[in-house]
Amino acid sequence: MVEGIVKKIMNTGINKYAKAYEVPSNEVQIKVTNNPDGTVFYTMCKNFKEVENVSFLQIMDKKMDIFQYEALANPFLKKSLELYAKESNDDILNVCVFILQVNNNIGLSFYNKYKNGKNISLAKHLGELEL
């Protein structure tokens, strides 16, 4: 269930911004970074280059989050960043994850500063998190 919801939301955002940037969806990524206030920041990227900061509602392409999906997504993404920071022996402020489309699925690419460290499918990652 969680995988289906996350996949749908991320595909919506990627497809929305691919259309806005006039590029194929495989050239658009959602960069997620730590926000020290307990949440995460979202940045839309084109070919892994930052374009604009966005909100979760903008990614969902909705005016309201009736089902509180952001409240579910933030802890999952925050935990993902924390685990990767621990794996890479680095501070959480130095890591990020790019959410991208890969063959009609959602993939995650974790980076430590500018060094790619881990690529994983959404399904496998959620399994690692026991979600």
Salt bridges, closest charged atoms under 4 A:
GLU50 OE2 - LYS31 NZ 2.58
ASP61 OD1 - LYS16 NZ 3.47
GLU87 OE2 - LYS118 NZ 3.37
GLU128 OE1 - LYS118 NZ 3.20
GLU128 OE1 - HIS125 ND1 3.77
